[in-house]
């Protein structure tokens, strides 16, 4: 059916073989170095992601605390206004009594 031809083996000189072997070894070293660099980058990225997640949790906590403080400040501010109005009222009452006493 099909006529399959086998490729004829070429004979290569020793120098050419050594050159090819040297290129292969250098390529393999380069590949290993790149793979190590890639794995290191993945490790560093995971550390950075963990740190970012931790900072996000801290930021969320600080945001919550800030909201609590704002609520307390608002309550204190309302109480202060009430107290200030009460003091003004009492002072005016005192002045009125003092004026009535003089008359």
Secondary structure, DSSP 8 states (H G I E B T S, - for coil): -------------HHHHHHHHHHHHHHHHHHHHHHHHHHHHHHHHHHHHHHHHHHHHHHHHHHHHHHHHHHHHHHHHHHHHHHHHHHHHHHHHHHHHHHHHH-
